[in-house]
Amino acid sequence: MKKLPIGISDFKKLITNNYIYVDKTKYIYELISNGGYIFLSRPKRFGKSLLLSTIEYLHEGQRELFKGLYIENKWDWNEKYPVIKINFAKDIENKEELKKKIYYELKKNYKKYEIKMGKKEEDGGYLLEELVMQLNEKYKKQVVVLIDEYDKPILDVIEDKKQAEEVRKTLKEFYSVLKGIDEYIKFVIVTGV
């Protein structure tokens, strides 16, 4: 008997450990096929992180995970794309903590693809732009960018207007680089509450 996937947000874990999965890959296929930049706002516990995980494994070409699902025979499994995944789930109390979190998330992605990272003092937006461009150069493919809980840093400090404004400005500077590197990007999805 299959288990209920309560609290499971990793598609691979869900599939390989015999959890129930309602096949939503038809909608994921349509979403990816029609979009370039997607913003998805849903309440907590609505499967946003699982959606991003599923999209990540698709673009990495992990066909074995999609056996028997709608998308298995629709997806081009020969095409693999580098995927940058950033998750802002950690609690943030101020702009400096946010900058550290951005650096940490980018560092994980640089390490995953064995790319030399710039200095910690460098702007997060600059480091994101560099990562996208280096991945594009290394793999000769456009890059997929997945951002989970984009708004959590602001929500963490929403009661302190000054902190909230500083965090918002930092995030704006970080996200704004995506527009300028559109030619290197295949797909972006940003989720939050």
C-alpha positions as CSV (number, residue, x, y, z in Angstrom):
1,M,0.0,0.0,0.0
2,K,1.3,3.4,-0.9
3,K,2.0,6.0,1.8
4,L,0.6,9.5,2.1
5,P,3.2,12.1,1.2
6,I,2.6,14.5,4.1
7,G,5.4,17.1,4.2
8,I,7.3,15.6,1.2
9,S,8.5,18.2,-1.2
10,D,11.2,16.3,-3.1
11,F,9.8,14.6,-6.2
12,K,12.5,11.9,-6.3
13,K,11.9,11.0,-2.6
14,L,8.1,10.8,-3.2
15,I,8.5,8.5,-6.3
16,T,11.3,6.2,-5.1
17,N,9.8,5.7,-1.6
18,N,6.3,4.5,-2.7
19,Y,4.3,7.6,-1.8
20,I,1.0,8.4,-3.5
21,Y,1.5,10.8,-6.4
22,V,-1.4,12.4,-8.3
23,D,0.0,12.8,-11.8
24,K,0.0,16.6,-12.5
25,T,2.7,16.3,-15.1
26,K,0.2,17.2,-17.9
27,Y,-0.2,20.6,-16.3
28,I,3.5,21.0,-15.6
29,Y,4.3,20.2,-19.3
30,E,1.8,22.8,-20.4
31,L,3.2,25.4,-17.9
32,I,6.8,24.8,-19.1
33,S,5.8,24.7,-22.8
34,N,3.9,28.0,-22.6
35,G,6.0,30.0,-20.2
36,G,9.3,31.7,-20.0
37,Y,8.8,33.5,-16.7
38,I,6.2,32.2,-14.3
39,F,5.1,33.6,-11.0
40,L,3.0,31.3,-8.8
41,S,1.5,32.5,-5.6
42,R,-0.3,29.9,-3.4
43,P,-1.0,29.4,0.3
44,K,1.3,27.3,2.4
45,R,1.2,23.5,1.9
46,F,-0.1,23.7,-1.7
47,G,2.7,21.8,-3.3
48,K,4.9,24.7,-4.6
49,S,8.2,23.2,-3.5
50,L,7.2,19.8,-4.9
51,L,6.3,21.5,-8.2
52,L,9.8,23.1,-8.3
53,S,11.4,19.8,-7.5
54,T,9.5,18.1,-10.3
55,I,10.6,20.8,-12.8
56,E,14.2,20.4,-11.6
57,Y,14.2,16.6,-12.2
58,L,12.6,17.1,-15.6
59,H,15.2,19.5,-16.8
60,E,18.0,17.3,-15.5
61,G,16.6,14.5,-17.7
62,Q,15.9,12.0,-14.9
63,R,13.4,10.0,-17.0
64,E,13.3,7.0,-14.6
65,L,11.4,9.1,-12.1
66,F,8.6,9.8,-14.6
67,K,7.9,6.3,-15.7
68,G,4.2,5.8,-16.4
69,L,3.4,9.5,-15.9
70,Y,1.7,11.7,-18.6
71,I,4.9,13.5,-19.4
72,E,7.1,10.5,-19.9
73,N,6.4,10.2,-23.7
74,K,6.0,14.0,-24.2
75,W,9.3,15.3,-22.8
76,D,12.6,15.3,-24.8
77,W,14.8,13.4,-22.5
78,N,17.9,14.0,-24.6
79,E,17.8,17.7,-23.8
80,K,19.2,18.4,-20.3
81,Y,19.5,21.9,-18.9
82,P,21.5,23.3,-15.9
83,V,19.1,24.2,-13.1
84,I,19.7,26.9,-10.5
85,K,17.5,26.3,-7.5
86,I,17.2,28.9,-4.7
87,N,15.1,28.5,-1.6
88,F,14.4,31.3,0.8
89,A,12.7,29.1,3.5
90,K,15.2,30.0,6.3
91,D,14.1,32.7,8.7
92,I,15.7,36.1,8.0
93,E,15.9,39.0,10.5
94,N,17.6,41.7,8.5
95,K,19.3,42.7,5.3
96,E,22.7,41.3,6.3
97,E,21.2,37.8,7.0
98,L,19.4,37.9,3.7
99,K,22.7,38.7,1.9
100,K,24.3,35.7,3.7
101,K,21.4,33.5,2.7
102,I,21.6,34.6,-1.0
103,Y,25.4,33.9,-1.0
104,Y,24.8,30.5,0.6
105,E,22.1,29.5,-1.9
106,L,24.3,30.6,-4.8
107,K,27.3,28.9,-3.4
108,K,25.4,25.6,-3.4
109,N,24.6,26.0,-7.1
110,Y,28.2,27.0,-8.0
111,K,29.5,23.9,-6.1
112,K,26.9,21.6,-7.8
113,Y,28.2,22.6,-11.2
114,E,31.9,22.9,-10.2
115,I,32.1,26.5,-11.2
116,K,34.5,29.0,-9.4
117,M,32.5,31.5,-7.4
118,G,33.3,35.2,-6.9
119,K,34.0,36.8,-3.6
120,K,31.5,36.9,-0.7
121,E,31.5,40.6,-0.8
122,E,30.2,40.7,-4.3
123,D,26.6,41.6,-4.9
124,G,24.2,38.6,-5.0
125,G,22.7,39.8,-8.2
126,Y,26.1,39.9,-9.8
127,L,26.9,36.4,-8.6
128,L,23.5,35.1,-10.0
129,E,24.2,36.8,-13.3
130,E,27.7,35.3,-13.4
131,L,26.4,31.8,-12.5
132,V,23.8,31.9,-15.3
133,M,26.3,33.1,-17.9
134,Q,29.0,30.5,-16.8
135,L,26.4,27.7,-16.9
136,N,25.3,28.7,-20.4
137,E,28.9,28.8,-21.5
138,K,29.9,25.5,-19.9
139,Y,26.9,23.5,-21.1
140,K,26.0,25.4,-24.2
141,K,22.4,25.4,-23.0
142,Q,20.0,28.0,-21.6
143,V,19.5,27.9,-17.8
144,V,16.5,27.1,-15.7
145,V,16.0,29.2,-12.6
146,L,13.8,28.0,-9.7
147,I,13.1,30.3,-6.8
148,D,11.1,29.0,-3.9
149,E,9.5,31.2,-1.2
150,Y,10.7,34.4,-2.9
151,D,8.7,36.5,-0.4
152,K,9.6,34.9,2.9
153,P,12.5,37.2,3.8
154,I,10.1,40.2,3.5
155,L,7.3,38.4,5.5
156,D,9.9,37.6,8.2
157,V,10.4,41.3,8.9
158,I,7.1,42.8,7.8
159,E,6.4,44.2,11.3
160,D,9.5,46.3,11.1
161,K,8.9,48.8,8.3
162,K,12.6,49.9,8.0
163,Q,13.9,46.3,7.9
164,A,11.1,45.2,5.5
165,E,12.1,48.0,3.1
166,E,15.8,47.1,3.2
167,V,15.1,43.4,2.6
168,R,12.7,44.3,-0.2
169,K,15.3,46.5,-1.9
170,T,18.0,43.8,-1.5
171,L,15.6,41.2,-3.1
172,K,14.7,43.6,-5.9
173,E,18.4,44.1,-6.7
174,F,18.9,40.3,-6.7
175,Y,15.9,39.5,-8.9
176,S,16.3,42.4,-11.3
177,V,19.4,40.8,-13.0
178,L,17.2,38.1,-14.5
179,K,15.7,40.6,-17.0
180,G,19.1,41.6,-18.4
181,I,20.2,38.0,-19.0
182,D,17.1,36.8,-20.8
183,E,19.0,35.3,-23.7
184,Y,20.7,32.8,-21.3
185,I,17.5,31.7,-19.6
186,K,15.2,29.0,-20.8
187,F,12.6,29.1,-18.0
188,V,12.1,30.8,-14.6
189,I,9.5,30.0,-12.0
190,V,9.2,32.0,-8.8
191,T,6.9,30.8,-6.0
192,G,5.6,32.3,-2.8
193,V,2.6,32.9,-0.6
